[in-house]
Amino acid sequence: MRGQAGALPAFVPEITDVIRTAQTKNLDEWEVTTDRGPKTFYVKDRRDNVVFKHGATLVMITDIDGCRYRMPAKPELLKKAWLMLESVAA
């Protein structure tokens, strides 16, 4: 039961591989593999929806539908997603 005190947090998929990222005029497209399978999602307002957490060891991403994804800040993942992340980290 969401929204009640003591309720378990919602499951947040973990990105295990970044297949491709692309920038369009208003959206960033992410094609990834998660621990739940392949997923393509879109992010708007990157500075607000891609956030480094826990001393930059974790990246939290919120897509245009409000779904959240976690991505460990592993060098191989960061390198593949660098175009999307460099403007956030700067």
N, C-alpha and C positions, 0 to 999 in steps of 0.2 A: 504494500500500500504506500504509494508515494505521497509526500506532503505531510505525513504524520510523524510526530516525534518518535525516534527510535526505529524508523523505517530503514531498511537496507538501501544503500545508494543504488542508482540505476547502473546497469552494466555499461561500461565504456569500452568499445573495441580498441585493440592495440594494433597500430600499424606495424607490420613486420617487414614490408618492402614497399618502396616507392617505385612504381613502374614508369610513371610519366607525370610531369607537371606542365601546364600550359597557361599562359596569361592571355586573357581576352580584354576587351575594353573595360568591362565592369566586373568581371569575375575571374577567379583563379580556379582552374580545373585540376583536380588531383585524381590520378588513377593509381590505386594502391592495392596491396594485399593486406588483409587484417587477420587476426587470429580467428575470425569468423568467416573468412573467404574474401574474394575479390570485391572491390567497391570503387565506384567513381563518384566523386562528390564535388561540390562547388563552394567556394569561399568568397564572400564579399567583405570589403573593408578589412583587409589583412591585418592591419595594426591592431584592430579590436578583437579579431577572431583567431589569431595565432599567437599563443602566449607561451613564453618560456617559464617553467616552474621549477621549484626545488633546486635552486642554484644552477639553472640551465641544464639539468640532467634529464628533463622531460619537456616535451612540447605538447601543449593542449590545443586542439584545433576544433573550431565550431563551424559547421557548414551552414548554408543558407536555410536549411530546414530546422536548424537548432540542434542537430545531432552532434555529439562530441566524440572526438577520437583522441587517443593518447599515442604519442610517438616517443620512444626512448631516444635521447640525444646521442645515438651511436654514430660514429663518423661516416659509416657507409650509407646510412639513411640521410644524414644531414647533407652529404655531398650530392645525393640525387635530388634533394629538395631545396638546394641552396638558393636558386632563383626566387623561390617563394619565401624563404626565410631571411635572406640578407637584409631586406628592408625592415623587417621586424626587429632583428638583432641590432641593427645600427642605431 
